[in-house]
C-alpha cells in the first residue's frame, strides 16, 4: 500500500500537544499515522489527497451497536403496538432476529457499515443475534468488516430465551479464533441480559471468560423489569448477580444501566467495568434516562453507542447532551461530558477491546480518520471545537473516510464496497426476512 499524504487540511488532532492545525498535513504509511504537522516529509510516490481546507478528525468509535437491526427500518411488527420494553423485545426484536438467515446477517451488516463509513465511524463494538443461524454468524460479520475495511469487536448475544445456552459455543469459538488474528476483528463474550440467562449459562460463560481472558458485553438494567426479574428470581440486584459469577471487571462492557442503584454503580466503579450510554435508543424505548453524570462522577469509564438505532455517532453525543439538560432541568450540564464520552472515553474503551491505539491524529496511532465537508463559520480554535462538533459537524457531509490506512470513501463515493448493489440486495433480503415473521 503506497503512502498517503493529506494536505491543506484543518486538522483536529484531539492530541493535547497540538489540538488544532489550521493548515496541516498527515502522512499515512501502512496502517499507521507516521507524521502530523504543518509540513511533513513524504515519500515521492505518496498518494496526495488535497482536502482544500476541509476539517479532518479521528475516525469515530461506536461502543455499542446492533448491525442486524438494520432490517427494522420501515418494518411494522404484527399485532398491537408494544406498550412496554418487554413487549418491544417480544413483538419486534425477538421476531426479527429469529427471521434472519445467513444472507440476512450479511446484508443487514453491510448496509450499517456503509452508514458508518458515510458518517465517519471507523470502529464498531457490535452485539449480534440471529438464533436461526447462530453458528458461524460471527464469521459472516467478520467478512463484512474486512470487506468494508472497518475495525470490529464482535460478540453473539447468548440467551436461554429460545434454546438453553444458545451462543455460548459461538462466542467461545470466535474469541479463540480472533485471539490469533491481526487485531482488525476482535471479540467479547456476548450476553443478552440477566433476565434471559440461567445460572448454568452464566457459570458456563464465566468459565470460558476465565480461560480466555475475554470480558462480557451485556445489557444491564435497561428497563426496570430486568431489575425486578433479578430480585424476584435470584434475590440479588443485576450487578451483584453478574459480579457473583466474576463477570464484572475492566474487560467487560455493561450497556445502559438506567435502573442501577447506588450499590450497583459503586460495584461497577470498584471493578473497573466499562459502560456505554445509548440515549436515542433509551428515548425510543421509553425506558428512562441514564444517570450519566453520576456514573462519570463515580469514575466509571462511560462511552457512547447507538444500540442499533443509527450508525451516526455525533448525533448520539448531541442527544446525550440535550437529554441530560432536559431531564435535569439544568442548562449548565452535560455538554463537555457528552463530547468527552464520544472523543475520549470511546477511544479508551477501544484500547481495551483492540490491540492498536486509535482516537487521535498522532504519530503511531491507527490511520483512522474522517474528512468533513465543513467550513467553520466561527473561529475553530483550541477550546472551541466541541461547539463545532455538536452544532456544525453533526450536519456536515463526510467527504472522505480512511480506516487502517485504506481509503474507504472519497468525495462521498464508497470505494471499498459496491453501495448500489449492496443496497438493492439488502432491500430484497429485508423483504424476505419480514416475510418469515408471523
Ligand atoms: Zn443493545
Boltz pocket constraint, residues with backbone or C-beta under 6 A from the ligand:
constraints:
  - pocket:
      binder: B
      contacts: [[A, 64], [A, 65], [A, 66], [A, 127], [A, 219], [A, 255], [A, 307], [A, 308]]
      max_distance: 6.0
